[in-house]
């Protein structure tokens, strides 16, 4: 006796075809609404939102109140007062007598002693200058230590205080 041959009635699963059709219809509807429905691009007023926050009543964000740039000199630095949340240090590479010595710079480390934050330091030995990223400040005294280490074992340390009000 010959076994009956199992013939598939459909080449594709009808449930999969139905799901694919629904997804395709939703996709084309979304594209159509994106192109032809201009209401989707208009601003809407949220319920419960007060009218007090209009553009005329708001003041623009002030970069100077958030960030503070501080030029650090190699000689004695005075304490600085600021209301900023972060400070960026810039200055000349200290501890070297000539420009040839600055090429022997091994590393520069800048640390805020108040929150133990170590800044990323960008040095340019050709011009003899450095800059840090923005260092977060704590309220009150922020002792900042700048250390330059050279190949011959010499190091130069600067300490300054930034007081955040």
C-alpha positions in Angstrom: 0.0 0.0 0.0 1.2 3.4 -0.8 1.3 6.0 1.8 -0.8 9.1 1.3 1.3 12.0 0.3 1.0 15.0 2.6 0.3 18.0 0.5 0.5 21.5 1.9 -2.5 23.5 1.1 -0.7 26.9 1.4 2.8 27.9 0.6 2.7 30.6 3.2 1.2 30.5 6.7 -2.1 32.4 6.6 -1.5 33.9 10.0 1.9 35.3 8.9 0.4 36.8 5.8 -2.3 38.5 7.9 0.3 40.0 10.3 2.5 41.1 7.4 -0.5 42.8 5.7 -1.5 44.6 8.9 2.1 45.9 9.5 2.3 47.0 5.8 -0.9 48.9 6.1 0.2 50.6 9.3 3.6 51.5 7.7 2.0 53.1 4.6 -0.6 54.9 6.7 2.3 56.4 8.9 4.2 57.5 5.8 1.1 59.1 4.3 0.4 61.0 7.5 4.0 62.1 7.7 3.9 63.5 4.2 0.3 64.9 3.9 -1.0 65.5 7.4 0.4 68.9 8.5 -1.3 68.7 11.9 1.4 66.3 13.1 3.9 69.1 12.9 2.1 71.8 14.9 2.7 72.4 18.6 0.0 71.5 21.0 -0.8 72.9 24.4 -0.6 70.2 27.1 -3.5 70.1 29.5 -2.7 71.5 32.9 0.3 73.4 31.7 0.4 76.9 33.0 0.8 79.9 30.7 3.5 81.4 33.0 6.3 79.7 31.1 6.1 81.8 28.0 9.2 82.9 26.1 8.7 86.5 27.1 8.9 85.7 30.8 11.9 83.3 30.6 15.4 84.5 30.6 18.0 82.7 28.4 20.4 80.3 30.1 23.6 82.1 31.0 26.8 80.2 30.3 28.8 82.5 32.5 26.8 81.4 35.6 27.4 77.7 34.9 31.0 77.7 33.7 34.1 79.7 34.8 37.4 80.0 32.9 40.4 80.6 35.2 43.9 81.6 33.9 46.5 80.0 36.1 50.0 81.7 36.3 53.2 79.9 37.3 53.8 82.3 40.2 51.6 82.8 43.2 47.9 82.4 42.4 45.2 84.1 44.5 42.1 82.4 45.7 39.1 82.8 43.3 35.5 83.3 44.2 32.8 82.1 41.8 29.1 81.1 41.6 29.8 78.7 38.7 29.2 75.0 38.9 32.4 74.1 36.9 35.8 75.7 36.2 38.2 75.3 33.4 41.9 75.9 34.0 44.2 77.3 31.3 47.8 78.4 31.6 51.4 77.9 30.8 53.4 74.7 31.5 55.3 75.5 34.7 58.5 74.1 36.1 60.5 74.4 32.9 63.1 77.0 32.2 63.2 76.7 28.4 60.9 75.5 25.7 63.2 72.4 25.3 62.3 71.4 28.8 58.6 71.5 28.1 59.1 68.8 25.4 60.3 66.6 28.3 57.0 66.8 30.0 55.7 63.4 31.1 52.3 64.2 32.5 50.1 66.9 33.9 47.6 66.1 36.6 44.9 68.5 37.8 42.8 67.3 40.8 40.0 69.0 42.8 40.6 68.0 46.4 37.0 68.7 47.5 35.4 66.0 45.4 38.5 64.0 44.2 37.8 64.8 40.6 40.8 64.4 38.3 40.5 66.5 35.2 41.4 65.7 31.6 44.4 67.9 30.7 45.1 68.9 27.1 48.8 70.0 26.8 50.5 71.7 23.9 54.2 71.4 24.4 55.0 73.4 21.3 53.4 76.5 22.7 54.0 75.6 26.3 50.3 75.8 27.3 47.7 73.6 28.8 43.9 73.5 29.3 41.6 71.2 31.2 38.0 70.1 30.7 35.4 71.6 33.1 36.0 70.5 36.7 32.9 70.2 38.9 33.0 72.4 42.0 31.5 71.7 45.4 29.9 74.5 47.5 32.6 76.1 49.7 36.4 75.6 49.3 37.7 73.6 46.4 41.5 73.1 46.7 42.8 72.4 43.2 46.2 70.9 42.7 48.1 71.2 39.4 51.2 69.0 39.1 53.7 68.9 36.2 56.0 65.9 36.0 59.1 65.9 33.7 61.4 63.2 32.4 64.4 64.1 34.5 62.4 63.5 37.7 61.6 67.2 38.4 58.0 68.0 39.3 56.3 71.3 39.8 53.2 71.6 42.0 50.7 74.5 42.2 47.9 74.7 44.6 45.0 77.2 44.4 41.6 77.5 46.0 38.3 78.2 44.2 35.5 79.2 46.5 32.1 78.4 45.1 29.4 80.6 46.6 
